[in-house]
Amino acid sequence: MIATAPSKSSLPQDMANDMRNGLPNLCGQESAIAAITHHTDPIFLVDTPLRLENITAGFACALHMHQPTIPAGPNGTPISNLQHMFENPNEGDNHNASVFGWCYRRMGEWIPQLVSQGDNPRIMLDYSGNLFWAFRQMGREDIINDLKRLCEPEYQPYVEWMGTMWSHAVVPSTPIPDIKLHIQAWQHHFAAMFGEEALRRVKGFSPPEMHLPNHPDTLYEYIKALKECGYRWLLVQEHSVERLDGSSLHHDDKYIPNRLVARNSHGETISITALIKTQGSDTKLVAQMQPYHEAKSRGRQQIGEVSVPCCVSQIADGENGGVMMNEYGRDFVPFWQGIRDNGLGTEGVVGLNGTEYIELIEAAGVNPDNYPICQAISQHKIWQRVSPDTATPEAVEAAIKELSETDHQFHMDGASWTDDLSWVKGYENVLEPMNQLSAKFHAKYDPLVQADASVTQRADYQEALLYLLLVETSCFRYWGQGTWTDYAQELYRRGEALLAS
């Protein structure tokens, strides 16, 4: 089975650059981007050396890379926090800036080295749009070129790029109309930087902070947006989902794909395949290749009538912490060499990428309808009070209100890998301006875009969209009140001024 590559470029030349009008290329070719991403051709199945019958168990590791954009350049112009770190090396942990830069590019050296040695490595990569822009702003062609190398056909079997929100927005507290804007903006930017064929291969989605919304309407619109943008699967944190009866995921079911189902307040349902990221100390698990060791204790199991190897899935920040900066750099290459010496990396316990795993098991006859079903955490409490067959927005909101008042464990903030932090409580001074800017953006531009889709190619739309996405960056609600919330308010002021002009 051979995938059919696009015969010619779908993007006009001026839209095939990652910078346009002096800003990152985020919009303007929505139909062309959709044409690139909407296909059902296999991605990894064409050239994977793996055969399902030879695999006992697998492990899939992803690296998440991000630096926020902050108004800290000359006269408050937006620059990357990475650039700010380089320019202010004596503040806090800013002395790590050069190491961070190395972390962002090192897969571009490691993967070709391993492949040239006959190894069979795997890695999934999740880079925010902010970070892509940072590399260009800082003139880091070395990083860009090393990452472009990973998109070459020779290395495509080993590397899977994952999509994400352009500006690291956590979905549960992002205005619903902006969710798809973030997803599309990342696709525009990625295609412009790495090419259409590279975007065509992006089928898995990595949510910032592993944050999954649990409000019925938000989750429904999130999955709908993902599917409309061509995504096949979503990486989900284990404790952010439950079975339909509210129980936790069964131990074995965490190691095979699940079917994440969302039902909105009108009773409509939608679903997407989910790979489950198991709980644990994320950075240490990936840096020390713990998923491999966990996979060695696993084996094959049934999905319907088909026997498949399980897959241990993990993701971690790719640059934060001494373990990732030091131990991972020391151990990654020798690890894959050891895998090769113990079976050529194609038999027994092997590395996999997410799309590769899903394609392999479905090609073997697995029906996605037989995946275990899960839903967002705490939703069973809503559907115990509201019949899905007769659901209305009023009934759902009444149930949520009652549960919020009577059940101290219930909330509609969603769940992430940092559940000790809230992205909502205490951040009214960020959330209210964020919601106001979103409302003003859509009030101004939605009627114009509806009348003429080419409006998204205009420079004023592009700049207003940029500030909207920047204001919604989660980092401004991570470090507490102070400098970071001030950054958000300054970006809001700039965005508001643009919309008023």
N, C-alpha and C positions, 0 to 999 in steps of 0.2 A: 504494500500500500504506500503510495508516494504522494506527498502533499504537493499541491499545485501552487507555485509561487506567483505573485502578481507579475503580469507581463511587463508593466511599465509603471512609472511613478504616478501615484494618485494625487500628489501634492504639488501645487505650483512652486516654482523655484524660490520665490520670495517667502514661501511658507515652510520651506524645507531647511530653514536655519533656526537654531535654537534661540537666537536673539532677533527681535523684530521691534522696530521703533525704540531701540535702546533698552528694551525690557524683555523678560523671558517670553517665549512663544507659547501662549496658553490657550489660544482660541482662534477661531476664524475658519477652520476647516472641519467642522463637526461632521458633515456628511462624508467627507473623504476618510476621516479617521474611523468612522463607523464601518465603512466599506472594507477597511484594512482588518479590523478586529472581528467582524461578523463572519466567521467561517467555522466549519466543523472538521477541518482537516486535522489529522494527527500531527503533533508537534515532535515528540520524542520517539514515537513508535517506529518512525522511518529508519532511524540510524542507531538506536540503542543496541549495545552489544549484549544486553541482559535478556535472559530467557526465564520466564516465570517458573518453569518447572525445576530450575536449578537454584532457586532462591529459597532459603529457609526463612529469613526475616530481613527487613530493610530498615534504614534510618535516613531521615531527611532533615537537614540542618539549614536554617536560614539566618542571614545576617541583616539586621536593621540599621540603616545609616541615616543620620539626620543632623542638621544644624539649623536653628531658626534664623530667619531674617529679622534684623532689628534696626530701628532708626537711629543708628549710632555713627554714621559716616559724617563727612563734612556737611555742615548745616543740617544735620539730622537725616541725611539721605539713607535709604535702606542699604545695609551691607549684611553679610553673613556674620553670625556669631563667631564662626571660624576665623574670619578675617580680623574681627575684634580681638580674638585671642592672640593672634600673631602680633597685632599692633600694641597689645598691652600685656606683655609676658609676665609681669610681676604681680598681676592680680589673680588671686585664688589659684585655680588649677590651670591657668592659661599657658603655663610652661609645657603642657601636653600638646599644644597645637601641632607641632611638627610630627609627633607620633600619630595624632589623629589623621593628619594628611597621609601618612604612610599606610594607615589602616584602610583608608578609602581606596587606595590604588593597589594594594598588595595582591589581591586575587588576580589582577592582570599580569602578575609575574608568576605567581604560584601555579595557577592552572596550566599555562603553557609548559612550565617546567615539568610538572607531573605527567602531562600527556606525552611529552617528548621522551619520558623515561618508561613509557608503557604502562603507566598507572591509570586507574579508572575513577578519578575523583568526582565528587558531586558537591555543588553548593547552590543555594537559592539566595538571591540578592534583592533587597528592598531599600531603595534610595529615595528620599523625598525629593520633590521638585525644588524646594529651597536649596538643597545641597547641590543639585545639578547647576542651578543658577550661580551658586557660590563659586564653583570651579571656574566658570566662565568669568565672573566678576574679578576673581583673583588671578586670572591668567594662568591657571594650573592646567596647562595643556598636557602635562605629564600624566595627571590623573585621568583626564578625559580620554587620552589616547590609549592608556592601559585598559580602561573600561571598554572602549570601542573594540579593542582586540578580542575581548570575550564574546563579542557579537559575531565574530568571523565564523564561517561554517565549520572550520576545524575544531572549534571549541564549544560550539552550540550544544553538542550532546552532554556536556558536563556542567553547564551553567544554566540556571533558570532565573530570569528576571521576573520579579513579582511587581504587580501594580500596587499603588497606594494612593492616599489622598495627597494632592499636590503640596499643601502647606501643613501637613501633620495635624489635621483637624480630627478631634475625637468625635465620632459619629453621633453618640447620644445627645450631645449638647450643640451640635451644628444645625442651623436652620435647615429644615428638610429640602427646600428648593436649592440649597447650595451643595448638597451631597454630590449630586451628579456633576456640578460644575468643577468640584475638586477632582473627581475621577477623570473627567474629560481633559482637564487642564494638564494632569500628569501624562495622559496619553499623547496629547499634542507635543508636550515638551520632550518626552522620551523619543517619539518618532523623529522629531526635528534634530535631536542630538545623535541618535544611534541608528536611525533608518527605519523604513517601513517594515522590512522583513524582521527586524528585531522586535518591533511592536507586535507584529503578527503572531509572534511566539509567546506573548505575555498572556497567560490564561489563569494564573492564580493571583489572588488579592491578599495583601498583608495590611490589616487595619492598624493605624497608629495606636500605640499603647495596647494593642490587642483588645481594643474596646469594642464591645458588642452592645448595641442598644437593646433594651427589653421592652420599651413602649411598643405596643402592637403596630401602630401606624408608622413609627420611625423605622422599625426593623423591616417592615413590608416594603417601604419606599427605598430603603438601602439595598435590599436584595434585588428589587426591581431595577434600580439604577445599575447595579453590577451586571446583571444579565443583559440589560440594554446596551451596555458598553462592551459586551463580548466576553465577560469573565465566566469561567466554568466552575471555579471553586474558590473557597474562602478559608483562610487559616483562622481557627477559633480556639480561644483559651478554654481548657477543660471545665473550670468552675464557672464559666459564663453561660453554660447551657445545662439543660435538664431533659429528662424524658417527659413525655406528654403528661404522665401522672405526677410529675414533680420530683421523681427520684433521680439520684445521681447516675451518671453513665456507668454502665457495667464495666468491670475491669477490662475484659477482652475487647469491648466495643470501642475503646479509646484508640486502638491501634489499626483500625480500618476506617475507610471513609464513612461519614455519617450524612444523613440528609437533613439539613437545617430547614425547618418549616416555619414560615411566618404567616400569621393570620391578622388582618387588620380589623379595625373597628366596624367595618361593613361586612365582615365575615369572609372576605376574599382571601385566598391562600396563594402562596408562592414558595418555591423552595430552591435551594442551591446545595451542591455538594460541599461538605466541610471536612477538612482534615483537622484533627484534634491535637493541639499543642498541650502536652501533659504538664502538670504542675511541677514546680521545682525552682531552684536557683538558676535562673535562665542563663546568665552570662557564664557561670561556672560550668553548667551542663554542656553548653556548646563548646566553650574554650577547651575543656578537657575531654571532648568527644564522648561524653557520657551516653548520648543516644545509641552509639554503637554498642557499648557495653550492656545497655538495657536490652537492645535488640538480640544480643547473644542469649538472653534468658527467655526470649520469646520463640515462637514457631509459626506454623501455618494454622489457619482456621477457616471456617466455612462462611461464605456469603451466599445464601441460597444453596445451590447444588455445587458451587465451585469452591475448590480449595485454593486459598491465596496466602502468600506470606503477609504477616503483619508489618506495619511500618511505624517506627517511633519518630514523631515529628517534634521539632524544637526550633525556637527562634531566640536570638539574643541581640542586644546592641553589639555592633561590630567594632566599636572603638572604645567604649567606656569601661573603666576599671582595669586594674593591673593584670588580672587574669587574662582578659582579652588582649590587652596591649602587649603582654610579655609571653605568657605561657602558650597562647594560641599561635603566636608567631614562631615560637620554638618548636611546637609539636605538630603543626598541621601537615607539613610536607612529609616528615618521617612516618606519620600515621598512615598515610595512603600508600607509602612504600611498603609498610608492613602488611597492609591489606592485600597488596599485589602478591607478596611473597607467600601469602596464606590462601591462595586460590585464584589469583589473577583479578580479584575484585569483581568477578562475575558469578561466583558460586557461593553458597552458604549465606553468610550475613554480608549484605552489600549496601553501598550508598545508593540512594535514589533521589530524584527530584520529584516534587509533588505531582506535576502533570504527568511525568513519566510513569509513576506508580499507578495513577488512576487509569491511564491509557493501557498499561500492561494488563491490569486485572479485568478491565472491561473488554479488551480484545480477547481475553480468555473465556468470556461468556458471562461475566458478572453483570447483572441488571441493576442500574442505580436505584430502581424502586425497592430493591432488597437491602439497601443500606439501612442501618438502624436510624430511627427518626429522633431528632432532638429539636428543642425550641429554646428560646432565650430564657434565662433564669427568672423564676418567679411568675412566669406567664400562666402556669397552671392555676395559680390563685385567682387570676382574672377570669379564666374560662370555667372555673368552678362556679362562679357567680353569674356569668353571662353565657347563655347558650350560643355557641358559634353559629348555629343555624338562623338565629334571630337577632344577631348582634347589631347594635346601632352605636354611633359615636357617643350618644348621650349615656347609653347603658354602660359602655366601657369606661367612660370618664367617671361615672358614678361609682363603679366598682373600684377604680383606682383611688378615688377620694376616700371611700370607706376603708379600704385596706391601709392607706397611708395614715389614717387616724387610729386604727385599731391594732395594726401589726407592726411592731417596731423594727422587724427585719425586712419589711417590704419597702421598696423604693423603685423609681423608674429612672435611675441614673445610669442604668446599664452596669456592665462589669468589665474589668480590665485586668492586666497583670500587676497593677498597682492599686489594689482595692483598699489600701489603707489611706489613700488620698481621694478627695472628692474634686471633680472638675467643675462643680457647680456651687457648692456651699461656700459662702464668703466671697464669691467672685462677681457679685452683682455689678461692680464698677467696670467689669470687663464684658460680662454677658449682655447687659442692657445696651451698651453702645454697639456691640457686635450684632445684636438682633435688629437694632435701629438701622445700622448700615445696610444689613441684608434687605430690610423692607424698602429702604430708599433706592437701593440698586435695582431691585425687581420692579418697583413702581416706575422707575425711569426707563429701564431697558426692555422689560418683557414685552410691552406693546410694540416697541420698535422692532424687536427681533421677530415677533410674530408677523408683522407686516412685511419685513424684509430680512431674511436670514443673514444676508451679507453684513449686517450691522456689527456682527461679532468680529469682523475683520478690521473695524475702525480702531484707530489708536486710542480714542477716548474710552471706548468699551474695554479695550485691553488693559489700560491703566486702572480703570475703576475696578475691574475684576481682580487685578493683582492685589489691590489694597483690601478688597473684601476677603480674599483668601488669606492674606497675611494676618488680618485681625483675628481670624478664627484658629490660628496656630495654638496648639494645646500648651506650648511652653509658657505662654503668658498666664497660665493657670496651674503652674506646677511648683514654682519657687516661692509662692506666697506673695503678700502685698509688698510693694516697693518698686524697685527698678523695672521689673518685668511687667507689672500691671501698668506702669507709666508708659512703657513701650507700646502696649496695646492701645492705650488711650491716644497716644500721638499718631499711631497709624490710623486710628478711627478718624481723628481730626482731618488728616490728609485725605482720606477716602471721602469723608463728608464734603470737603471743599470741592473735590473733583465732581461729585454728583450734583453739587449746587451750581456748577459753572455751565 
